[in-house]
Amino acid sequence: MRGADYVIKRTVFALVTVFVAITINFIIFRAAPGSAITNLSRVPGATPALRAELQREFGLDKSKWQQYVIYLGQLGRGNLGVSFSSQEPVADELKRAVVNTIPMVLLGTVFAIVFGTITGVLAAWRRRTAVDYASVTTALFFYSLPTQWLGLMLLLLAAGKLPSGGRVDPFLFNPSIVQHMVDVLEHMVLPSATLGLVLYGEYTLVARSAMLETLGEDYILTARAKGLPDRTIVRRHALRNAMLPVTTLMALSMGYIVAGSILIERVFSWPGIGQAVFSAVRDRDWPMLQGAFLLLTLSVVFFNYVADLLYFKLDPRISE
Amino acid sequence: MRRWMRIGAAVVSVVLIAAACGGEAGEEGEETGAPKIVEGGILRLGSSSTIDSLNPFKAFQQDAYNTFMYIYPFLVQYDENLDIVGDFAEDWEWSDDRRSVTFHTIEGGKWSDGQPVTAEDAAYTLNLMLKYPGPTGLMAGYAKHIVSAETPDPNTLVVGYEAPVNEAWALSQLELIPILPEQVWSQQEGDNGKGLRTFTNDAPIVSGGPFVLTEYEKRDIAQFAKNPDFYGPEPHIDGFGLKFYTNEDAMISALLNDELDAVETFLPTALEKVQADPDMVVVETEGVYFDDFIFNSNKPIHEELLDPKLREAFAHAIDLQELVDVVTLGHGQIGTTIVPPVTGEWHNPNVQAATYDVDLANQMLDDLGFEMGPDGVRIANGRPMEYEVLTPDSVSGIDREFQIIQAGLEQIGVKVTQKKLDPSAVFDVMAGPEYVYPESYDKFDLAIWDWYPLIDPDFILSVLICEQWGFWSDTGYCNKEYDQLYEDQGLAVDPEARKEIVWQMQEMIANDRPYLVLMHRNVIEAHNKQWDGFVISPQGSFNNLWKATLINVHQVG
């Protein structure tokens, strides 16, 4: 029954988090100076009638409280509203952007998780050896690099060998499936590598730290005393326990997949959610921002929820 | 402000640093041995702008307007000398009282859905704006003074005005209105025209220009194919693709590595790299784009800033040549008036920039009684002359621009600090959330921003009228005499009389100095040597002034 309590608590906590985030999303963007009307009504020959028309169209002629109630009502019906800038449903805009973003970010994140965890574990296992120093130095180096700078450097280094930007080559007409796949992968390499390298450092450091802590535990000493080989100790006894903090980090990373990366998408002209958010901020496109941040909230809360449930499975102390 | 503003363009002094105009070059080439025109192919064009919407009643970005120029008919367009010539209208005649103009349109053209392109489409579009001024508001300003649009026959359009109008002004406004296919848009009007703004006009778009927009991915790509039923000259190319970049370095890299054939305007910082490539042709010309230093002309926090003499002293303390040399790397010109020199006859050459003379500036401030304080900052009205300068982050090189101005003003005992915000936030500080005359424009002193004037001076002159408070006004300037002159210039039937008024307005602004026009920036673009025929203008080759570029552009063999 303790397990059921745990699940119920985590579920309620997740739902409350989402509701609070929805409300903050509504307030925070309206608190910023500037408005969509300011931008959209600045056209030659604009009149107060145009401004009034836009305000009515966007529902901004109503009080903030009324707008909030309408916003909640729309959300309740699964309607994210209509973008001020494009006049298209926010859900459609988000879907298009997220579909473009996810493969690129997923590739970079998976790269970081796999290589970061391996190098972190190796560094801890071979503590105070050249392997450890090399891993930590490399990890710190990439972790501390500004993302946009690293992206630009990779772009310059790979100029002529890999595409400079975009998601696919739009001038590759009627490609075969293989050609298309190669083209897509080529375009993903640089932005994914940029993200992967920055995240990789983080994973290495967290995995190393968790592994070191675990390797210092008494039961590891006991295993050594029993004469178990190092490889077996690490694989059977240390790794699973060291995975708890890595699991948290993985959940966070996966949660942020739908957020994309504004900096990486700007550097590589990637038409994803990061760019959509960037434009929405500049345009004060509140429905678009609310939609994007709601999606991000849901994603982060969901993956954290999954991590909580995994903890339940990974760490028997929780269920005791 | 304004980068999303449809650029105007301009006349005369187009300076080609590397020749890129095509035109009849191919035909001549056969005799002279010059490269021949190779028909066909897809032009790959890179842009750092974007298409934000394919609906003319919603779009803001420059590439959207450029796209409309190539997929829709326009009654008139500009030629390479920036004179108005026919597009869908072969010719036109004005009534004696200048209250109506009759256009004769070209027969035989078809929309890409097979329907004929007729004057009735043009009348429908204009009447749409008269009928639904709210939903069509983003375009309706161009139909100012129009009261009717009628078609006595399918190839004749009569546009009526409420008062006699200036021909050049009226045509310059019509040049900005795309003709929409009635069979498509009449299905979208909805309740009181509200559907006109929600219609997404997705690709493939029913097009009547030289190209059909066949594919569009937001923030990514737009593909165009030749329209075989275009009413005008046939393009050499089979189509073109417009690829959008959010990083100019990436765009230049793509050009140099054969991912693109040509790029739209780019910053001078990349110029050296492009010029070093023997396969590239760089084209540069004077632009209409200018940067300006803004004085709050309504109720600045420090009221001494309203004094024209103080403003003149500030002008003498700013080294405009250094701004051009540093901010544009020499690819620009010192600014004089708000109507740029490239607009030809509209520009008043009698208005000159203030000389850079720090001693004179100091003397002027001394004469005004602003004594120097112990810390090197003058005192005005009992307060140190310390001001905040708003700077939108959308202006390229704005930090260096501010630093040069800051150093200049420091020499005359004026201390300025920078407040950098995004454009929307800057305007919010300037105009405030409620734009009520004369209560707004009271929360800032100074700013730096930029403008993209249109080819006709009407727009750039309009930004300073009282009515533009809360819209285009970034100064809070309001002068009834100026407003009257603005009304008069649009209705001055005699071209010479209109020019006189336009010149007078420039002098008025130069004297009152709501703006110090700092510098004009050049247009710089590049293409691969395998291509030719680009027709450069003060707003680049791919523009909303004419269809000439992509009709003329071709590969060379």
Chai-1 contact restraints between the chains, C-beta under 6 A:
chainA,res_idxA,chainB,res_idxB,connection_type,confidence,min_distance_angstrom,max_distance_angstrom,comment,restraint_id
A,P33,B,A425,contact,1.0,0.0,6.0,A-B,restraint_1
A,P33,B,D428,contact,1.0,0.0,6.0,A-B,restraint_2
A,G34,B,S424,contact,1.0,0.0,6.0,A-B,restraint_3
A,G34,B,A425,contact,1.0,0.0,6.0,A-B,restraint_4
A,G34,B,D428,contact,1.0,0.0,6.0,A-B,restraint_5
A,T38,B,S424,contact,1.0,0.0,6.0,A-B,restraint_6
A,T38,B,F427,contact,1.0,0.0,6.0,A-B,restraint_7
A,N39,B,S424,contact,1.0,0.0,6.0,A-B,restraint_8
A,R42,B,F471,contact,1.0,0.0,6.0,A-B,restraint_9
A,R42,B,W472,contact,1.0,0.0,6.0,A-B,restraint_10
A,V43,B,L138,contact,1.0,0.0,6.0,A-B,restraint_11
A,P44,B,G141,contact,1.0,0.0,6.0,A-B,restraint_12
A,P44,B,F459,contact,1.0,0.0,6.0,A-B,restraint_13
A,G45,B,G141,contact,1.0,0.0,6.0,A-B,restraint_14
A,G45,B,K144,contact,1.0,0.0,6.0,A-B,restraint_15
A,A46,B,F471,contact,1.0,0.0,6.0,A-B,restraint_16
A,L50,B,G137,contact,1.0,0.0,6.0,A-B,restraint_17
A,E53,B,G134,contact,1.0,0.0,6.0,A-B,restraint_18
A,S86,B,S53,contact,1.0,0.0,6.0,A-B,restraint_19
A,Q87,B,K58,contact,1.0,0.0,6.0,A-B,restraint_20
A,Q87,B,R197,contact,1.0,0.0,6.0,A-B,restraint_21
A,Q87,B,T198,contact,1.0,0.0,6.0,A-B,restraint_22
A,E88,B,T200,contact,1.0,0.0,6.0,A-B,restraint_23
A,L155,B,A250,contact,1.0,0.0,6.0,A-B,restraint_24
A,A159,B,S253,contact,1.0,0.0,6.0,A-B,restraint_25
A,A159,B,N257,contact,1.0,0.0,6.0,A-B,restraint_26
A,G160,B,N257,contact,1.0,0.0,6.0,A-B,restraint_27
A,S164,B,A250,contact,1.0,0.0,6.0,A-B,restraint_28
A,S164,B,S253,contact,1.0,0.0,6.0,A-B,restraint_29
A,S164,B,A254,contact,1.0,0.0,6.0,A-B,restraint_30
A,S164,B,E259,contact,1.0,0.0,6.0,A-B,restraint_31
A,G165,B,Y245,contact,1.0,0.0,6.0,A-B,restraint_32
A,G165,B,A250,contact,1.0,0.0,6.0,A-B,restraint_33
A,P170,B,I221,contact,1.0,0.0,6.0,A-B,restraint_34
A,P170,B,G241,contact,1.0,0.0,6.0,A-B,restraint_35
A,F171,B,R44,contact,1.0,0.0,6.0,A-B,restraint_36
A,F171,B,G241,contact,1.0,0.0,6.0,A-B,restraint_37
A,R266,B,T246,contact,1.0,0.0,6.0,A-B,restraint_38
A,V267,B,N247,contact,1.0,0.0,6.0,A-B,restraint_39
A,S269,B,Y245,contact,1.0,0.0,6.0,A-B,restraint_40
A,S269,B,T246,contact,1.0,0.0,6.0,A-B,restraint_41
A,S269,B,N247,contact,1.0,0.0,6.0,A-B,restraint_42
A,S269,B,A250,contact,1.0,0.0,6.0,A-B,restraint_43
A,P271,B,R219,contact,1.0,0.0,6.0,A-B,restraint_44
A,P271,B,D220,contact,1.0,0.0,6.0,A-B,restraint_45
A,Q275,B,R219,contact,1.0,0.0,6.0,A-B,restraint_46
A,R284,B,S424,contact,1.0,0.0,6.0,A-B,restraint_47
